[in-house]
Each structure stands twice: as C-alpha cells, then as structure tokens.
Amino acid sequence: MGSGGFEPRSLRSPPVAPLSDSNPLTIFDGCRAERPPSLGSYGVENGFGRKRLAPGTSSSPGIRTIATSSRPSVRQMRTANDDLEPIEPRTAQDLYLKHKETEYSPKTIRTHRYRTKYFIQWCDENDIDNLNELSGRDLQNYRLWLDDEADLSKISLNQQLSTIRVFLKWAASIEAVPADLFEKLMVPRVKPEEERREETLDSENAQAILEYLETYHYASVKHAVIALLWETGIRLGAANSLDLKDFDPETERIDLVHRPDQGTQLKNGKQGERPIAITSELASLLEGYVSNNRNELTDEHGREPLITSRQGRMHHTSIRRLVYQVTAPCYRNESCPGCTENGDEKCPEAVSPHAIRRGSITHFLTQDVPEDVVGDRMNVSRDVLEKHYDKRSEEVKLEQRRAYLNNL
C-alpha cells in the first residue's frame, strides 16, 4: 500500500465491465474459462496499460473471444451431461428388460421387472422424466425412500439396490446417464451369516405335515404337491412343468423336461433336464392321486399336466398358495402365533415352496447323502448349495465328520 492507504496506480486492477456484446468472454483453446477478472474486457495496452479488443478478436494465438449478451450464457457452457441422450425412466426400463431377455430366463426377467418397478415409481413421484437429470444425491434419496416405502429386510434391500446398479450401468452404455453414476448408489453390505439366514421347513415339521395329510387327505392334490416337493426338492417351476407322461410309477421316477415353446420352463433350461428317482411310497401316492383326484384336463397347449386345478395346469401362484395354506400350523389345528385366521392373508408360521426345497436339501445332507449326489438331484452347484441351501448346524456337521473318522 502507498502512503495514506492508497494503492499505487501501477498496481490497481483495471475496471471490470459487465458482460455484454461489446464485452466478450475469453475462451482458451482446449479448455473452458471465464474472462480473467483482472483484465475485464481488455486485451492489449490502453489507457490502463491494456487496449480493448473488438468482439471476436484476440491478440494471442490459441486464444479466442466470444461475444455474450447476458450471464445465462455462462450456464450454457458445455457439461458432461451434454453427451447424454434424453430418455424417460419407463422407456429405459422397457429397453433394459428387452436387453435382458436375450440372455436370461423369463423368471429372471420377472425379478428384474419387479426390482426396477420401485425405481420407476420413485421417478414418477419425483417428476423425474429424463434419466439424464439423475445425480448421486437423487440416488441417495431413492435408497432412503425405498427402505421406508417397501419395508425391506437388509438382504432384500441389498438385492433391490444391486439390481438398480446393474440397470444404471446398462443405462450408461446407451448414453442415458453418466458412466460413473452407478457407483454413487451405495448398497448395504450383507454379512455371510445374514445372507444365509433364510426360512426353511425343518424335517420335524415336514414330517408332521405329511403325517397329517396322509391321515386326513391321502392322495389329495395337497398331499401330492407337498410330498413331491419334500422328497424331490424340486423348484416350484419344475413341479408346475410336469406332465402326466413325465411320471412313471413302474420305474418309480419323474422326468423334468424344458418345454419353453409349450408354456413351461425349467430355471436352468436344458441343463435343468434330468430324471429323478422317487421312493415306492411317493410313487404309490402319486398313482393314487392320478387315479382318484387328478382333474382329467389338458392345458392350452394340449398337454396333460400332472398337477391340475379345475381349469387345467395348476398355476405357480396356486401352488404357492396351497403350500402356504398347508404348512401353516393352524391348518393342522395346532397353535399358530400371530395368525389372523383370515384366509386371504399368509399365516406368519407358513413357509414358501422354496423353504421346502431348502429343508429337503438339508434333510438329505443330514442323512449323509454326499453333496455331489444332492447337488445333481436338486440341480444346484456345490457352491450355491453350501451358501444358500445347507442349513445344517455346525454341531450336526461335526458329528457327521466324527462318524466318518470312526469308520477309518
């Protein structure tokens, strides 16, 4: 500072004129920059040591100026989102599912449709009609909304958000969102012990259910379905796919066949096809069901389904509802905590068809059936079997290993 608190003339910055047609922005080739505040609209020497440049001219190579009439033009400068193609969320969902159809089974597609529907709903409720507009903060808000709206377990929330990350990564491939946007969606981590904590029908309850059915509903469709699922451990879709001709009481076997062009599919496609040996007890039960309680109907493809309803082949939903009903303790006139006795609601103690599959696999393993044999019978890899299906306690596994050692 000079004497008296005044800045020497030679050190003062030139006056900064407001942006106008005569006061251009300076743009450096290869990068974006606003007019340096210390130069204002001045480029070479004038009365303040600089000379005003005419709009569109430059005194230095590699520098150009552009005329601008107002501040909004600054906001119009190029951003990363300028490379994106506008697309509505629902349109993106449709394209995503069609893309998945080329690689995955219809059941997997249904799962992706279900998991993305919440995201589409959230977009609708928040007036997001262009995926280009999404930000990391939006994704955080969606996660909080989903956790509150859907009331999901930690495992389910993990699965839901993981699918949305896959969706966003795909969306980036079609220039719908920034390439790194999916990384900004935080997915809750699930510990291995939490991931394995899933409902299972244990052997004791399975036996109680089967004994009740054998006593009061022998060879009924309910008895046939529960016994079939428990002894074979097959998936719901596999049970739905069985035709009458796939059951052979003479050789005591059923054959699982992938028939996508005739309305039924196996989860693993042709690789899921296999014959399954059944006990003489189950063969006799199924034979009694076919002779006395099976509806002699064909489905829309002219096939004769093994498991029938009054309309034809029993639908997945009907089989699931049957399982919920029969596995509830109140169905056997036993105490049922939390049950509302409302036929339209699932009893809290009832289990799903997949819980029967888990229980069946665990039962076979507990009976010392080798894992490879169980895996082949149930059409599941050893890794998946150990991670998701084997519900034996560590104590049971210990005693089984001890039995092997005692025989050495």
C-alpha positions in Angstrom: 0.0 0.0 0.0 1.2 3.6 -0.7 1.2 6.4 1.8 -2.2 7.5 3.0 -3.6 4.0 2.4 -3.9 4.4 -1.3 -2.8 1.7 -3.8 -0.3 2.9 -6.4 -1.8 3.4 -9.8 0.5 0.9 -11.3 -0.8 -1.9 -9.1 -4.5 -1.3 -9.5 -6.6 -3.8 -11.4 -8.4 -2.4 -14.4 -12.1 -1.9 -14.1 -14.3 -4.9 -14.8 -17.0 -4.1 -17.3 -20.3 -6.1 -17.2 -20.8 -8.8 -19.8 -22.3 -7.5 -23.0 -21.9 -7.8 -26.8 -19.0 -5.4 -26.5 -17.5 -7.2 -23.5 -16.8 -10.8 -24.6 -15.7 -13.9 -22.6 -12.2 -15.1 -23.3 -12.0 -18.8 -24.2 -8.7 -20.7 -24.2 -8.5 -23.4 -26.8 -8.7 -26.8 -25.2 -10.3 -25.7 -22.0 -13.1 -23.5 -20.7 -12.5 -20.3 -18.8 -14.4 -17.2 -17.9 -12.8 -13.8 -18.7 -10.0 -13.2 -16.2 -11.3 -10.7 -13.6 -8.1 -8.7 -13.6 -8.3 -8.0 -17.3 -12.0 -7.3 -17.7 -12.7 -6.9 -21.4 -9.2 -5.6 -22.1 -6.6 -7.4 -24.1 -3.7 -5.2 -25.1 -2.5 -1.8 -23.9 -4.8 1.1 -23.5 -5.0 3.9 -21.0 -4.7 1.5 -18.1 -1.9 -0.4 -19.8 -4.3 -2.5 -21.9 -6.1 -2.0 -25.2 -9.8 -3.0 -25.6 -10.3 -5.8 -28.1 -13.1 -5.9 -30.6 -15.6 -8.7 -30.1 -14.4 -12.0 -31.7 -10.7 -10.9 -31.9 -7.6 -11.9 -29.9 -4.1 -10.6 -29.5 -2.6 -14.0 -28.7 -2.5 -17.3 -30.7 -4.6 -20.1 -29.1 -7.0 -17.6 -27.5 -10.3 -16.6 -28.9 -13.1 -14.4 -27.6 -16.8 -14.8 -27.9 -19.4 -12.2 -27.6 -22.1 -12.7 -25.0 -25.1 -10.6 -24.1 -26.0 -11.9 -20.6 -25.0 -14.1 -17.7 -27.2 -17.1 -18.6 -24.8 -17.9 -21.5 -22.3 -18.9 -18.9 -24.6 -21.6 -17.7 -25.0 -22.8 -21.3 -21.3 -23.8 -21.5 -20.7 -27.5 -22.2 -21.0 -30.0 -19.4 -20.5 -33.8 -19.1 -24.3 -34.3 -19.5 -24.3 -32.7 -23.0 -23.2 -36.1 -24.4 -26.3 -37.9 -22.9 -29.4 -38.7 -24.9 -32.7 -37.9 -23.1 -34.8 -40.9 -22.2 -37.8 -41.4 -19.9 -37.4 -43.8 -17.0 -40.1 -46.2 -18.1 -38.8 -46.3 -21.7 -35.3 -47.1 -20.3 -36.8 -49.9 -18.2 -38.5 -51.4 -21.2 -35.3 -51.4 -23.2 -33.4 -52.8 -20.3 -35.7 -55.7 -19.9 -35.7 -56.5 -23.6 -31.9 -56.5 -23.5 -32.0 -59.0 -20.6 -34.4 -61.2 -22.5 -31.6 -62.1 -24.9 -29.6 -63.6 -22.0 -31.8 -64.7 -19.2 -34.8 -66.9 -18.4 -38.3 -65.4 -18.0 -38.2 -65.9 -14.3 -35.1 -63.8 -14.1 -36.7 -61.1 -16.2 -39.7 -61.0 -13.9 -37.3 -60.5 -11.0 -35.6 -57.6 -12.7 -39.0 -56.1 -13.7 -40.2 -56.3 -10.0 -37.0 -54.8 -8.7 -36.9 -51.9 -11.1 -40.6 -51.0 -10.7 -40.0 -49.3 -7.4 -37.3 -47.1 -9.1 -39.8 -46.2 -11.8 -42.4 -45.4 -9.2 -40.0 -43.2 -7.4 -39.1 -41.3 -10.6 -42.8 -40.7 -11.3 -43.5 -39.4 -7.8 -40.5 -37.0 -8.0 -41.3 -35.7 -11.5 -38.1 -37.2 -13.0 -39.0 -37.7 -16.6 -35.4 -37.8 -18.0 -32.7 -40.1 -16.6 -30.1 -37.6 -17.7 -31.1 -35.5 -14.7 -30.2 -38.1 -12.1 -27.4 -37.3 -9.6 -25.7 -39.1 -6.7 -28.0 -37.1 -4.3 -31.0 -38.4 -6.1 -29.9 -42.0 -5.7 -29.3 -41.5 -2.0 -32.9 -40.1 -1.7 -34.2 -43.1 -3.6 -32.4 -45.5 -1.3 -34.0 -43.8 1.7 -37.4 -43.8 0.1 -37.1 -47.5 -0.9 -36.1 -48.5 2.6 -39.1 -46.7 4.0 -41.7 -47.4 1.3 -41.1 -51.2 0.7 -40.2 -52.1 4.3 -37.4 -54.5 3.1 -35.1 -56.7 5.1 -31.4 -55.9 4.8 -30.9 -58.8 2.3 -33.8 -57.7 0.2 -32.6 -54.1 0.2 -29.2 -55.3 -0.9 -30.8 -57.2 -3.8 -33.0 -54.4 -4.9 -30.2 -51.8 -5.0 -27.8 -54.2 -6.6 -30.2 -54.6 -9.5 -30.6 -50.8 -9.8 -26.8 -50.5 -10.0 -26.9 -53.0 -12.9 -29.7 -51.1 -14.5 -27.7 -47.8 -14.2 -24.6 -49.3 -15.6 -26.5 -50.6 -18.6 -28.2 -47.1 -18.9 -24.7 -45.6 -19.1 -23.9 -47.8 -22.1 -26.7 -46.2 -24.1 -25.8 -42.6 -23.0 -28.7 -42.3 -20.7 -26.7 -41.5 -17.5 -23.1 -40.6 -16.7 -20.8 -43.6 -16.9 -19.9 -43.4 -13.2 -23.4 -42.8 -11.8 -24.0 -46.4 -10.7 -21.0 -46.1 -8.4 -22.8 -43.4 -6.4 -25.6 -45.8 -5.3 -24.5 -47.2 -2.0 -25.6 -50.8 -1.5 -25.7 -52.1 2.2 -23.3 -54.9 2.8 -24.7 -58.2 4.0 -22.6 -60.4 6.2 -22.4 -64.1 5.1 -24.3 -65.2 8.2 -27.1 -62.7 7.4 -27.2 -63.9 3.8 -27.7 -67.5 4.9 -30.5 -66.6 7.4 -33.5 -67.7 5.3 -36.7 -69.5 6.1 -36.5 -73.3 6.0 -39.0 -76.1 6.6 -37.2 -78.4 9.0 -37.5 -82.1 8.9 -39.7 -82.4 12.1 -42.3 -80.0 10.8 -42.3 -81.6 7.3 -42.9 -85.0 8.8 -45.8 -83.6 10.9 -47.4 -82.1 7.8 -47.0 -85.2 5.8 -48.5 -87.4 8.5 -51.5 -85.1 8.8 -52.1 -85.2 5.1 -51.7 -89.0 4.9 -54.2 -89.4 7.7 -56.9 -86.9 6.6 -56.2 -86.0 2.9 -54.4 -89.0 1.5 -53.6 -88.8 -2.3 -55.3 -85.3 -2.5 -53.7 -82.7 -4.6 -52.3 -81.0 -1.4 -50.8 -84.3 -0.3 -49.3 -85.0 -3.7 -47.8 -81.5 -4.0 -46.2 -81.4 -0.5 -44.9 -84.9 -0.7 -43.4 -84.3 -4.2 -41.7 -81.1 -3.2 -40.3 -82.5 0.0 -39.0 -85.8 -1.4 -37.5 -84.5 -4.6 -36.6 -80.9 -3.6 -37.6 -79.6 -7.0 -38.4 -76.0 -7.6 -41.9 -74.6 -7.9 -41.5 -74.1 -11.7 -40.3 -77.7 -12.1 -43.4 -79.1 -10.3 -45.6 -76.9 -12.5 -43.9 -78.2 -15.6 -44.6 -81.9 -15.0 -46.9 -83.7 -17.4 -48.7 -86.9 -16.7 -46.4 -88.8 -19.0 -43.4 -87.5 -17.0 -44.4 -89.7 -14.1 -43.6 -93.4 -14.4 -44.9 -95.5 -11.4 -43.4 -98.7 -12.8 -39.8 -97.4 -12.8 -40.5 -95.1 -9.8 -39.2 -91.9 -11.4 -40.2 -88.5 -12.8 -38.6 -86.7 -15.7 -38.1 -82.9 -15.7 -38.2 -81.6 -19.3 -37.7 -78.0 -20.5 -40.5 -77.1 -22.9 -40.4 -73.3 -23.4 -42.4 -73.5 -26.7 -45.2 -75.3 -24.9 -45.6 -73.0 -21.9 -43.3 -74.4 -19.2 -39.7 -73.9 -18.5 -37.0 -75.1 -16.1 -34.9 -72.4 -14.3 -31.6 -73.7 -15.8 -33.1 -74.5 -19.2 -32.0 -77.7 -21.0 -29.3 -78.1 -18.3 -32.0 -78.5 -15.8 -33.5 -81.5 -17.5 -33.0 -84.8 -15.5 -34.7 -87.9 -14.3 -35.3 -88.1 -10.6 -35.7 -91.4 -8.7 -38.6 -91.5 -6.2 -39.5 -93.9 -3.4 -42.1 -96.6 -3.8 -44.2 -94.6 -1.2 -44.2 -91.5 -3.3 -44.9 -93.4 -6.5 -47.9 -95.1 -4.9 -49.2 -91.8 -3.5 -48.9 -90.1 -6.9 -50.6 -93.1 -8.6 -53.5 -92.8 -6.1 -53.7 -89.1 -6.8 -53.8 -89.6 -10.6 -56.5 -92.3 -10.3 -58.8 -90.6 -7.9 -58.2 -86.8 -7.6 -56.5 -85.5 -10.7 -58.7 -83.5 -13.0 -58.6 -85.1 -16.4 -57.9 -81.9 -18.3 -55.4 -80.6 -20.9 -53.8 -77.2 -20.9 -53.8 -74.6 -23.7 -51.0 -76.4 -25.5 -52.9 -79.7 -25.5 -50.6 -81.2 -22.8 -51.9 -83.3 -19.8 -50.4 -81.7 -16.7 -49.7 -83.9 -13.6 -50.7 -81.2 -11.1 -54.1 -79.8 -12.0 -56.7 -77.4 -10.9 -60.3 -77.2 -12.2 -59.1 -75.0 -15.1 -56.2 -77.1 -16.2 -52.5 -76.9 -15.3 -52.2 -75.5 -11.7 -50.5 -72.1 -11.9 -47.4 -71.1 -10.0 -49.5 -68.8 -7.8 -52.0 -71.5 -6.9 -49.2 -74.0 -6.0 -47.6 -71.3 -3.8 -51.0 -70.5 -2.1 -51.5 -74.2 -1.5 -48.1 -74.5 0.2 -48.8 -71.5 2.4 -52.1 -73.0 3.5 -50.9 -76.5 4.3 -47.7 -75.5 6.1 -49.5 -73.2 8.5 -49.9 -74.9 11.9 -53.5 -73.8 12.1 -54.2 -76.0 9.1 -53.5 -79.0 11.3 -55.5 -77.4 14.2 -52.3 -76.5 16.1 -51.4 -73.3 17.9 -50.5 -70.6 15.4 -49.0 -67.5 17.0 -49.9 -64.3 15.1 -52.4 -66.0 12.8 -55.4 -63.8 11.9 -57.4 -66.8 10.6 -58.0 -64.7 7.5 -57.9 -67.0 4.5 -56.7 -64.1 2.3 -53.6 -63.5 4.4 -50.5 -65.6 4.7 -50.0 -67.1 8.2 -46.8 -65.9 9.8 -45.8 -69.5 10.5 -46.4 -70.7 6.9 -43.4 -71.2 4.6 -42.9 -70.9 0.8 -42.2 -73.7 -1.7 -38.6 -72.6 -1.7 -38.4 -73.1 2.0 -39.4 -76.7 1.4 -36.6 -77.1 -1.1 -34.1 -75.8 1.4 -35.4 -78.1 4.1 -35.3 -81.1 1.7 -31.7 -80.4 0.7 -30.7 -80.0 4.4 -32.5 -83.3 5.2 -30.7 -85.2 2.6 -27.3 -83.8 3.7 -28.1 -84.6 7.3 -28.8 -88.2 6.3 -25.2 -88.4 5.0 -26.1 -88.3 1.3 -23.0 -86.9 -0.4 -23.1 -83.3 -1.5 -22.4 -84.2 -5.2 -25.4 -86.6 -5.2 -27.7 -84.0 -3.6 -26.4 -81.3 -6.0 -27.2 -83.4 -9.1 -30.6 -84.4 -7.8 -31.6 -80.9 -6.9 -29.8 -79.3 -9.9 -27.7 -76.9 -7.9 -23.9 -76.3 -7.8 -21.9 -77.2 -4.8 -21.0 -73.6 -4.1 -24.6 -72.5 -4.2 -25.7 -75.5 -2.2 -23.3 -74.7 0.6 -24.1 -71.0 0.6 -27.9 -71.0 0.3 -29.3 -74.4 0.9 -27.2 -76.3 3.5 -28.9 -75.4 6.8 -27.2 -78.0 9.0 -25.8 -76.6 12.2 -22.1 -76.8 12.8 -22.8 -79.3 15.6 -24.5 -81.7 13.1 -21.7 -81.3 10.7 -19.2 -82.1 13.4 -21.0 -85.3 14.4 -21.2 -86.4 10.8 -17.4 -85.9 10.3 -16.8 -87.8 13.6 -18.8 -90.8 12.2 -16.6 -90.9 9.2 -13.5 -90.8 11.3 -14.7 -93.6 13.5 -15.1 -95.8 10.4 -11.4 -95.3 9.3 
